[in-house]
């Protein structure tokens, strides 16, 4: 089946609309940085724990993504949290317990965990 320009335009509009709805419905976005150094430092385990916790919470408005390296190898694993209407916060040297804490305190209750924040600069 050959697609016409009109078919492609319609498909593009449909996908763009679906993405826009998903973005609007997103209360939070969590990015687990999965560069080589992040993976070596335990980012896969952080992702696994995060997905398990979110499944138990049944919160489809919280979206999880993978992200690349941020060139802070000694601070890995790094997780970035973006709450709707707030600036992104990067957390450093994450482990499963810290991830659970950030999810509970920051993502669900809006309280940044200052002692875990990766300073910018």
MODELLER restraints for C-alpha pairs under 7 A, 6 or more apart:
rsr = mdl.restraints
at = mdl.atoms
rsr.add(forms.Gaussian(group=physical.xy_distance, feature=features.Distance(at['CA:25:A'], at['CA:61:A']), mean=5.82, stdev=0.5))
rsr.add(forms.Gaussian(group=physical.xy_distance, feature=features.Distance(at['CA:26:A'], at['CA:61:A']), mean=4.62, stdev=0.5))
rsr.add(forms.Gaussian(group=physical.xy_distance, feature=features.Distance(at['CA:26:A'], at['CA:62:A']), mean=5.83, stdev=0.5))
rsr.add(forms.Gaussian(group=physical.xy_distance, feature=features.Distance(at['CA:26:A'], at['CA:63:A']), mean=6.67, stdev=0.5))
rsr.add(forms.Gaussian(group=physical.xy_distance, feature=features.Distance(at['CA:27:A'], at['CA:61:A']), mean=5.33, stdev=0.5))
rsr.add(forms.Gaussian(group=physical.xy_distance, feature=features.Distance(at['CA:27:A'], at['CA:62:A']), mean=5.77, stdev=0.5))
rsr.add(forms.Gaussian(group=physical.xy_distance, feature=features.Distance(at['CA:27:A'], at['CA:83:A']), mean=6.09, stdev=0.5))
rsr.add(forms.Gaussian(group=physical.xy_distance, feature=features.Distance(at['CA:27:A'], at['CA:84:A']), mean=5.46, stdev=0.5))
rsr.add(forms.Gaussian(group=physical.xy_distance, feature=features.Distance(at['CA:28:A'], at['CA:61:A']), mean=6.78, stdev=0.5))
rsr.add(forms.Gaussian(group=physical.xy_distance, feature=features.Distance(at['CA:28:A'], at['CA:62:A']), mean=4.79, stdev=0.5))
rsr.add(forms.Gaussian(group=physical.xy_distance, feature=features.Distance(at['CA:28:A'], at['CA:63:A']), mean=6.26, stdev=0.5))
rsr.add(forms.Gaussian(group=physical.xy_distance, feature=features.Distance(at['CA:28:A'], at['CA:82:A']), mean=5.63, stdev=0.5))
rsr.add(forms.Gaussian(group=physical.xy_distance, feature=features.Distance(at['CA:28:A'], at['CA:83:A']), mean=4.47, stdev=0.5))
rsr.add(forms.Gaussian(group=physical.xy_distance, feature=features.Distance(at['CA:28:A'], at['CA:84:A']), mean=5.99, stdev=0.5))
rsr.add(forms.Gaussian(group=physical.xy_distance, feature=features.Distance(at['CA:28:A'], at['CA:107:A']), mean=6.74, stdev=0.5))
rsr.add(forms.Gaussian(group=physical.xy_distance, feature=features.Distance(at['CA:29:A'], at['CA:62:A']), mean=5.90, stdev=0.5))
rsr.add(forms.Gaussian(group=physical.xy_distance, feature=features.Distance(at['CA:29:A'], at['CA:63:A']), mean=4.85, stdev=0.5))
rsr.add(forms.Gaussian(group=physical.xy_distance, feature=features.Distance(at['CA:29:A'], at['CA:64:A']), mean=5.83, stdev=0.5))
rsr.add(forms.Gaussian(group=physical.xy_distance, feature=features.Distance(at['CA:29:A'], at['CA:81:A']), mean=5.95, stdev=0.5))
rsr.add(forms.Gaussian(group=physical.xy_distance, feature=features.Distance(at['CA:29:A'], at['CA:82:A']), mean=5.07, stdev=0.5))
rsr.add(forms.Gaussian(group=physical.xy_distance, feature=features.Distance(at['CA:29:A'], at['CA:83:A']), mean=6.47, stdev=0.5))
rsr.add(forms.Gaussian(group=physical.xy_distance, feature=features.Distance(at['CA:30:A'], at['CA:63:A']), mean=6.22, stdev=0.5))
rsr.add(forms.Gaussian(group=physical.xy_distance, feature=features.Distance(at['CA:30:A'], at['CA:64:A']), mean=4.78, stdev=0.5))
rsr.add(forms.Gaussian(group=physical.xy_distance, feature=features.Distance(at['CA:30:A'], at['CA:65:A']), mean=6.14, stdev=0.5))
rsr.add(forms.Gaussian(group=physical.xy_distance, feature=features.Distance(at['CA:30:A'], at['CA:79:A']), mean=6.97, stdev=0.5))
rsr.add(forms.Gaussian(group=physical.xy_distance, feature=features.Distance(at['CA:30:A'], at['CA:80:A']), mean=5.74, stdev=0.5))
rsr.add(forms.Gaussian(group=physical.xy_distance, feature=features.Distance(at['CA:30:A'], at['CA:81:A']), mean=4.68, stdev=0.5))
rsr.add(forms.Gaussian(group=physical.xy_distance, feature=features.Distance(at['CA:30:A'], at['CA:82:A']), mean=6.34, stdev=0.5))
rsr.add(forms.Gaussian(group=physical.xy_distance, feature=features.Distance(at['CA:31:A'], at['CA:64:A']), mean=5.91, stdev=0.5))
rsr.add(forms.Gaussian(group=physical.xy_distance, feature=features.Distance(at['CA:31:A'], at['CA:65:A']), mean=4.76, stdev=0.5))
rsr.add(forms.Gaussian(group=physical.xy_distance, feature=features.Distance(at['CA:31:A'], at['CA:66:A']), mean=5.35, stdev=0.5))
rsr.add(forms.Gaussian(group=physical.xy_distance, feature=features.Distance(at['CA:31:A'], at['CA:67:A']), mean=5.85, stdev=0.5))
rsr.add(forms.Gaussian(group=physical.xy_distance, feature=features.Distance(at['CA:31:A'], at['CA:79:A']), mean=5.57, stdev=0.5))
rsr.add(forms.Gaussian(group=physical.xy_distance, feature=features.Distance(at['CA:31:A'], at['CA:80:A']), mean=4.97, stdev=0.5))
rsr.add(forms.Gaussian(group=physical.xy_distance, feature=features.Distance(at['CA:31:A'], at['CA:81:A']), mean=6.46, stdev=0.5))
rsr.add(forms.Gaussian(group=physical.xy_distance, feature=features.Distance(at['CA:32:A'], at['CA:43:A']), mean=6.80, stdev=0.5))
rsr.add(forms.Gaussian(group=physical.xy_distance, feature=features.Distance(at['CA:32:A'], at['CA:47:A']), mean=6.54, stdev=0.5))
rsr.add(forms.Gaussian(group=physical.xy_distance, feature=features.Distance(at['CA:32:A'], at['CA:65:A']), mean=6.36, stdev=0.5))
rsr.add(forms.Gaussian(group=physical.xy_distance, feature=features.Distance(at['CA:32:A'], at['CA:66:A']), mean=4.96, stdev=0.5))
rsr.add(forms.Gaussian(group=physical.xy_distance, feature=features.Distance(at['CA:32:A'], at['CA:67:A']), mean=5.85, stdev=0.5))
rsr.add(forms.Gaussian(group=physical.xy_distance, feature=features.Distance(at['CA:32:A'], at['CA:78:A']), mean=6.43, stdev=0.5))
rsr.add(forms.Gaussian(group=physical.xy_distance, feature=features.Distance(at['CA:32:A'], at['CA:79:A']), mean=4.65, stdev=0.5))
rsr.add(forms.Gaussian(group=physical.xy_distance, feature=features.Distance(at['CA:32:A'], at['CA:80:A']), mean=6.60, stdev=0.5))
rsr.add(forms.Gaussian(group=physical.xy_distance, feature=features.Distance(at['CA:33:A'], at['CA:43:A']), mean=6.97, stdev=0.5))
rsr.add(forms.Gaussian(group=physical.xy_distance, feature=features.Distance(at['CA:33:A'], at['CA:66:A']), mean=5.80, stdev=0.5))
rsr.add(forms.Gaussian(group=physical.xy_distance, feature=features.Distance(at['CA:33:A'], at['CA:67:A']), mean=4.48, stdev=0.5))
rsr.add(forms.Gaussian(group=physical.xy_distance, feature=features.Distance(at['CA:33:A'], at['CA:68:A']), mean=5.21, stdev=0.5))
rsr.add(forms.Gaussian(group=physical.xy_distance, feature=features.Distance(at['CA:33:A'], at['CA:69:A']), mean=5.98, stdev=0.5))
rsr.add(forms.Gaussian(group=physical.xy_distance, feature=features.Distance(at['CA:33:A'], at['CA:77:A']), mean=6.92, stdev=0.5))
rsr.add(forms.Gaussian(group=physical.xy_distance, feature=features.Distance(at['CA:33:A'], at['CA:78:A']), mean=5.65, stdev=0.5))
rsr.add(forms.Gaussian(group=physical.xy_distance, feature=features.Distance(at['CA:33:A'], at['CA:79:A']), mean=6.01, stdev=0.5))
rsr.add(forms.Gaussian(group=physical.xy_distance, feature=features.Distance(at['CA:34:A'], at['CA:43:A']), mean=6.09, stdev=0.5))
rsr.add(forms.Gaussian(group=physical.xy_distance, feature=features.Distance(at['CA:34:A'], at['CA:66:A']), mean=6.18, stdev=0.5))
rsr.add(forms.Gaussian(group=physical.xy_distance, feature=features.Distance(at['CA:34:A'], at['CA:67:A']), mean=5.81, stdev=0.5))
rsr.add(forms.Gaussian(group=physical.xy_distance, feature=features.Distance(at['CA:34:A'], at['CA:68:A']), mean=5.44, stdev=0.5))
rsr.add(forms.Gaussian(group=physical.xy_distance, feature=features.Distance(at['CA:34:A'], at['CA:69:A']), mean=6.48, stdev=0.5))
rsr.add(forms.Gaussian(group=physical.xy_distance, feature=features.Distance(at['CA:35:A'], at['CA:68:A']), mean=5.00, stdev=0.5))
rsr.add(forms.Gaussian(group=physical.xy_distance, feature=features.Distance(at['CA:35:A'], at['CA:69:A']), mean=4.45, stdev=0.5))
rsr.add(forms.Gaussian(group=physical.xy_distance, feature=features.Distance(at['CA:37:A'], at['CA:73:A']), mean=5.77, stdev=0.5))
rsr.add(forms.Gaussian(group=physical.xy_distance, feature=features.Distance(at['CA:37:A'], at['CA:76:A']), mean=6.87, stdev=0.5))
rsr.add(forms.Gaussian(group=physical.xy_distance, feature=features.Distance(at['CA:38:A'], at['CA:76:A']), mean=5.11, stdev=0.5))
rsr.add(forms.Gaussian(group=physical.xy_distance, feature=features.Distance(at['CA:38:A'], at['CA:77:A']), mean=4.83, stdev=0.5))
rsr.add(forms.Gaussian(group=physical.xy_distance, feature=features.Distance(at['CA:41:A'], at['CA:76:A']), mean=5.90, stdev=0.5))
rsr.add(forms.Gaussian(group=physical.xy_distance, feature=features.Distance(at['CA:41:A'], at['CA:77:A']), mean=5.66, stdev=0.5))
rsr.add(forms.Gaussian(group=physical.xy_distance, feature=features.Distance(at['CA:42:A'], at['CA:77:A']), mean=6.15, stdev=0.5))
rsr.add(forms.Gaussian(group=physical.xy_distance, feature=features.Distance(at['CA:43:A'], at['CA:77:A']), mean=5.26, stdev=0.5))
rsr.add(forms.Gaussian(group=physical.xy_distance, feature=features.Distance(at['CA:46:A'], at['CA:95:A']), mean=6.27, stdev=0.5))
rsr.add(forms.Gaussian(group=physical.xy_distance, feature=features.Distance(at['CA:46:A'], at['CA:96:A']), mean=5.60, stdev=0.5))
rsr.add(forms.Gaussian(group=physical.xy_distance, feature=features.Distance(at['CA:46:A'], at['CA:99:A']), mean=6.71, stdev=0.5))
rsr.add(forms.Gaussian(group=physical.xy_distance, feature=features.Distance(at['CA:49:A'], at['CA:96:A']), mean=6.17, stdev=0.5))
rsr.add(forms.Gaussian(group=physical.xy_distance, feature=features.Distance(at['CA:50:A'], at['CA:99:A']), mean=6.84, stdev=0.5))
rsr.add(forms.Gaussian(group=physical.xy_distance, feature=features.Distance(at['CA:75:A'], at['CA:92:A']), mean=5.24, stdev=0.5))
rsr.add(forms.Gaussian(group=physical.xy_distance, feature=features.Distance(at['CA:75:A'], at['CA:93:A']), mean=5.22, stdev=0.5))
rsr.add(forms.Gaussian(group=physical.xy_distance, feature=features.Distance(at['CA:76:A'], at['CA:92:A']), mean=5.99, stdev=0.5))
rsr.add(forms.Gaussian(group=physical.xy_distance, feature=features.Distance(at['CA:76:A'], at['CA:93:A']), mean=5.02, stdev=0.5))
rsr.add(forms.Gaussian(group=physical.xy_distance, feature=features.Distance(at['CA:77:A'], at['CA:92:A']), mean=6.17, stdev=0.5))
rsr.add(forms.Gaussian(group=physical.xy_distance, feature=features.Distance(at['CA:77:A'], at['CA:93:A']), mean=5.06, stdev=0.5))
rsr.add(forms.Gaussian(group=physical.xy_distance, feature=features.Distance(at['CA:77:A'], at['CA:94:A']), mean=5.27, stdev=0.5))
rsr.add(forms.Gaussian(group=physical.xy_distance, feature=features.Distance(at['CA:78:A'], at['CA:90:A']), mean=6.70, stdev=0.5))
rsr.add(forms.Gaussian(group=physical.xy_distance, feature=features.Distance(at['CA:78:A'], at['CA:91:A']), mean=5.54, stdev=0.5))
rsr.add(forms.Gaussian(group=physical.xy_distance, feature=features.Distance(at['CA:78:A'], at['CA:92:A']), mean=4.70, stdev=0.5))
rsr.add(forms.Gaussian(group=physical.xy_distance, feature=features.Distance(at['CA:78:A'], at['CA:93:A']), mean=6.19, stdev=0.5))
rsr.add(forms.Gaussian(group=physical.xy_distance, feature=features.Distance(at['CA:78:A'], at['CA:94:A']), mean=6.27, stdev=0.5))
rsr.add(forms.Gaussian(group=physical.xy_distance, feature=features.Distance(at['CA:79:A'], at['CA:90:A']), mean=5.66, stdev=0.5))
rsr.add(forms.Gaussian(group=physical.xy_distance, feature=features.Distance(at['CA:79:A'], at['CA:91:A']), mean=5.18, stdev=0.5))
rsr.add(forms.Gaussian(group=physical.xy_distance, feature=features.Distance(at['CA:79:A'], at['CA:92:A']), mean=6.77, stdev=0.5))
rsr.add(forms.Gaussian(group=physical.xy_distance, feature=features.Distance(at['CA:80:A'], at['CA:88:A']), mean=6.49, stdev=0.5))
rsr.add(forms.Gaussian(group=physical.xy_distance, feature=features.Distance(at['CA:80:A'], at['CA:89:A']), mean=5.51, stdev=0.5))
rsr.add(forms.Gaussian(group=physical.xy_distance, feature=features.Distance(at['CA:80:A'], at['CA:90:A']), mean=4.24, stdev=0.5))
rsr.add(forms.Gaussian(group=physical.xy_distance, feature=features.Distance(at['CA:80:A'], at['CA:91:A']), mean=6.15, stdev=0.5))
rsr.add(forms.Gaussian(group=physical.xy_distance, feature=features.Distance(at['CA:81:A'], at['CA:88:A']), mean=5.60, stdev=0.5))
rsr.add(forms.Gaussian(group=physical.xy_distance, feature=features.Distance(at['CA:81:A'], at['CA:89:A']), mean=5.26, stdev=0.5))
rsr.add(forms.Gaussian(group=physical.xy_distance, feature=features.Distance(at['CA:81:A'], at['CA:90:A']), mean=6.38, stdev=0.5))
rsr.add(forms.Gaussian(group=physical.xy_distance, feature=features.Distance(at['CA:82:A'], at['CA:88:A']), mean=4.50, stdev=0.5))
rsr.add(forms.Gaussian(group=physical.xy_distance, feature=features.Distance(at['CA:82:A'], at['CA:89:A']), mean=6.55, stdev=0.5))
rsr.add(forms.Gaussian(group=physical.xy_distance, feature=features.Distance(at['CA:83:A'], at['CA:107:A']), mean=6.99, stdev=0.5))
rsr.add(forms.Gaussian(group=physical.xy_distance, feature=features.Distance(at['CA:89:A'], at['CA:117:A']), mean=6.96, stdev=0.5))
rsr.add(forms.Gaussian(group=physical.xy_distance, feature=features.Distance(at['CA:90:A'], at['CA:117:A']), mean=5.76, stdev=0.5))
rsr.add(forms.Gaussian(group=physical.xy_distance, feature=features.Distance(at['CA:90:A'], at['CA:118:A']), mean=5.46, stdev=0.5))
rsr.add(forms.Gaussian(group=physical.xy_distance, feature=features.Distance(at['CA:91:A'], at['CA:116:A']), mean=5.44, stdev=0.5))
rsr.add(forms.Gaussian(group=physical.xy_distance, feature=features.Distance(at['CA:91:A'], at['CA:117:A']), mean=4.42, stdev=0.5))
rsr.add(forms.Gaussian(group=physical.xy_distance, feature=features.Distance(at['CA:91:A'], at['CA:118:A']), mean=5.16, stdev=0.5))
rsr.add(forms.Gaussian(group=physical.xy_distance, feature=features.Distance(at['CA:92:A'], at['CA:116:A']), mean=5.96, stdev=0.5))
rsr.add(forms.Gaussian(group=physical.xy_distance, feature=features.Distance(at['CA:92:A'], at['CA:117:A']), mean=6.05, stdev=0.5))
rsr.add(forms.Gaussian(group=physical.xy_distance, feature=features.Distance(at['CA:92:A'], at['CA:118:A']), mean=5.17, stdev=0.5))
rsr.add(forms.Gaussian(group=physical.xy_distance, feature=features.Distance(at['CA:102:A'], at['CA:113:A']), mean=6.64, stdev=0.5))
rsr.add(forms.Gaussian(group=physical.xy_distance, feature=features.Distance(at['CA:105:A'], at['CA:111:A']), mean=5.40, stdev=0.5))
rsr.add(forms.Gaussian(group=physical.xy_distance, feature=features.Distance(at['CA:106:A'], at['CA:112:A']), mean=4.97, stdev=0.5))
rsr.add(forms.Gaussian(group=physical.xy_distance, feature=features.Distance(at['CA:106:A'], at['CA:113:A']), mean=6.66, stdev=0.5))
